Amino acid sequence: MAKKTLNYYLIKTVRISGWILFLIMVLFITTGFALCGKYGFGKIISTQAALRIHKIFDMPLILFFLAHSLIAIYLALRRWGWIRKRKTA
């Protein structure tokens, strides 16, 4: 079996963090609409519960956004040739 490189793990991290970020964003937007009372989301979930859930997902949203975007930017810069591969000894 071939040795897995750092790129393999970075790509897996970007994909997993992207899906988690997508789910968090759906929850964040849904609870935000419930707080505003728009589109009938206020009928599905109470304002207090929506506020509690909305506040819980503040920090995970920031952390997953940073993890996803910084690794994706790094991989894009490597792909475009702005960052060169390290030479192994």
C-alpha positions in Angstrom: 0.0 0.0 0.0 1.4 3.4 -1.0 2.2 5.9 1.8 -0.4 8.6 2.1 1.0 12.1 1.7 0.2 15.3 3.5 -1.9 16.4 0.5 -4.2 13.4 1.0 -5.0 14.3 4.5 -5.4 18.0 3.7 -7.9 17.2 0.9 -9.8 14.9 3.2 -9.9 17.6 5.9 -11.2 20.2 3.3 -14.0 17.8 2.2 -15.1 16.8 5.7 -14.9 20.3 7.0 -16.9 21.5 4.0 -19.7 19.1 4.7 -19.8 19.9 8.4 -19.7 23.6 7.5 -22.6 23.1 5.2 -24.7 21.5 7.9 -23.8 24.2 10.4 -24.8 26.9 7.9 -28.2 25.3 7.3 -28.8 25.2 11.1 -27.5 28.8 11.4 -29.7 30.2 8.7 -32.7 28.2 9.8 -32.5 29.4 13.4 -31.8 33.0 12.1 -35.0 32.9 10.1 -36.8 31.5 13.1 -35.5 34.4 15.2 -36.8 36.9 12.7 -40.1 35.1 12.2 -39.6 34.8 8.4 -40.8 32.1 6.0 -42.7 30.3 8.8 -39.7 29.0 10.6 -41.0 30.7 13.8 -43.8 28.1 13.8 -41.4 25.2 13.6 -39.1 26.2 16.5 -39.6 28.6 19.4 -37.7 31.8 19.5 -35.9 30.8 22.7 -34.8 27.5 21.4 -33.7 29.1 18.1 -31.6 31.7 20.0 -30.0 29.0 22.1 -29.1 26.9 19.1 -28.0 29.9 17.1 -25.6 30.9 19.9 -24.2 27.4 20.3 -23.1 27.3 16.7 -21.2 30.6 16.7 -17.8 29.2 17.5 -18.0 26.0 15.5 -19.0 28.0 12.5 -15.9 30.2 12.8 -13.6 27.3 13.5 -14.8 25.1 10.6 -14.9 28.1 8.3 -11.2 28.9 9.1 -10.1 25.3 8.8 -11.9 24.8 5.5 -10.9 28.1 3.9 -7.3 28.2 5.0 -6.5 24.7 3.9 -8.4 25.2 0.6 -6.5 28.5 0.0 -3.2 26.7 0.7 -4.0 23.9 -1.7 -5.1 26.4 -4.4 -1.8 28.4 -4.0 0.2 25.1 -4.3 -1.8 24.1 -7.4 -1.3 27.5 -9.1 2.5 27.3 -8.4 2.7 30.2 -5.9 3.9 27.8 -3.2 6.4 25.2 -4.2 6.7 21.6 -2.9 9.4 21.1 -0.4 12.3 19.1 -1.5 13.0 16.0 0.5 16.5 15.0 1.5 
